Amino acid sequence: QRGAYYAYKAFVESIGLEATPITGFDIQTLSTEYSGSMYDYTQDERVKTFKDTVEAFMSKKKMTMTVTDRSGNVAEYDSAIMAWSETYAAFLCGDNPYTVINVPENPQDRNILVLKDSYGNAFVPFLAENFGNIMVVDTRYSDMNIKDMFADYHLTDILFVNNLEAANSPAWAKMYLKAVGVQVD
């Protein structure tokens, strides 16, 4: 999440907001033994020997996070980071179709829509430092028409946070066009 902090800082400063200093977070080490997704996928013992440290930069602000999972179940949390998890799933409870974060002490007229893949999970919790409402859609798992869904939300910002390959992918372009109601064959 440390790298995501620097991306957050650059983003909010680029739109005229002030980033919370890195010292403004409670930094917790969730794991020093995480073998990563590649080991989960391959079960290759050579990969298992490489360990990663999973850090979490916990906001000091009160918030609620409402997560809609792939089965349509809805759960509410008081943080955007699940400190009990020792994996990257700690951030936003992993990949879910739709997540909403509300931070009552932030301006409620500062609303951001984040369209993301898993690369956005570690980034999004930092937005709770500046935005009152953060709507997160993972278009890989959501069929919602975001144009219709968020027409009345008075969004101030829309942000795409994806892996580098997604930016160059016709499949991702089609997925985003579909999300705004444009059918591409």
N, C-alpha and C positions, 0 to 999 in steps of 0.2 A: 504494500500500500504506500510505501514511501515514494515510489516513482509516481503513483497516481496523485500524491500530494502536489508534486511540482507541476503536473499537468493542470490540476485544479487551480493552483496559484496563477499560472499563466492565463488560464481561461478567464477567471473572474477579473483579473487586472485588465484584460483586453476589452472587457465590457464596462469598465469604469467602476468596478466594485473593489473593496479591500479584502484581501485574503487574510484569514486567521493565521497568525504565525504558527509555525510548527510546534512551538512551545505551548500553544494554547490547547493542545490535545493531551488526553491521558493515553500515553503510548503503552500498549500491552503486547507482550509476545505470546501468541496463541500456540505456537509450536516451533520447535527447532529440529524436528524430525520428519517434516512433511516430504514425502517422496514425489509428490506432484501427480498431475493428471496422466503424464506419459506412462508412469508405472501402472496406474490404474488400467489404462488401455492395453498395455503390452504384457504386464506381469513379468517383464524381463528383469532378472536378478541384477544385471549390470546397471540398469536404470535405478533400481531400488537403492543402490549405494549412494546416490547423489541426494543430499538432504537440503531442504530449503527452510528458511526461517519465515514464518508467517507473522507479520506484525499487524496490529490494528491501531488506528489512530481514532480513539473514541472521543466523540464530540461531548462537550460539557452542557450542551443545550438539551432541553426537554423536547421530545418529539414523539409522534406516533408514526408507525409504518404499517400500512395495510397491504398484505401480499395476497394476490390471487394466484394460486398454483395451476399447473396444467390440467388438473382434474376439476377446476372451478371452485375448490375449497378456498375460503378466505380466513386469514389469520392476522391478528394485530399484535404488534410488538412495540416496545418503548425505546427502540434503538434501531439504527440501520445496519448495525453490526452485531452478530450473534457471537459474543465472546466465548461461549461454551464450545464453539466449533474449533477444530484445529486445522481446518482446510480453507481453501479459498471460498467455500460455500458460506463462510462466516459473513461475507459481504452481501447484503440484500437477501439473505437466505438462498443464495444461488440464482440460477436462471429460472425466472418465472414470467408468464405472459404479461402481467400487469402489477405494478407496485405504486403506491401513493405514499409519500412522506409529507407530513405536516409539521411545521415548526412554529408554534404559536407566537414566540417572541420575535420572529422575523416579520418583515413587511408582508402582509397577506395579499398584497397586490403585485408581488414579485413571484411569478409562476413560470416554471421551466418544464418543458417536455423533453425527456431524454429518450432517444431511440438508440438501442444498444445491443451488443452481443455480450458474451461473458467478459470481454475486456473492459466493459464499463462498470462492472460490479464493484471493484475497489475504488473507483473514481466517484461514483454517485454519492456515497455517504458524506463526502466533503461539501457537497452543495447545500447541506443542511446548515452550513455556517452563514449562508447569504440569502437563501430563498425561503419564502413562507410555505410554498407548495411545490413539490417535485413529483411529477408524474413520469413513470418509467415504463416503457414498453419494449419488450423483446419480441420483435416481429417474427422471429423464428418460431415462436410458440403462440402467437396471437393472430386471430383473424379479424380483430376489430378494425373498423374504418376510423382511423385517428382524426381525419379531417372532420367527420361528423361528430365523433366523440368529444373532441376538444374545441369545437366551434365557439362555445360560450364560456370558455375557461379564462379568457383574457390573458393568454400566454404572453409573457414578456420575452421569452427566449426559447429556442428549440436547438437542441444539441445532439449530434450524432457521435457516439463513442463506440467505435468498432475496431476490429483488427485491421491491419494494413491491407490484407487481401480483399476484404469486403469492399473497400473503396474502389477497387478496380474490377469488380465482379459483376457481369451482367445478371447473374442470379440474384444478387443482393439488390441491384437496381430495380429489378422486377418486383422483388419483395416489398421494397419501399413504395414503389408506385401503387402496388395493390393496397398497401396500408392507407393510401390517400384516395382510394376508390378508382384508380386507373387500371384497367385490365390490359395487360400486354401479353400477346401470344408469342 
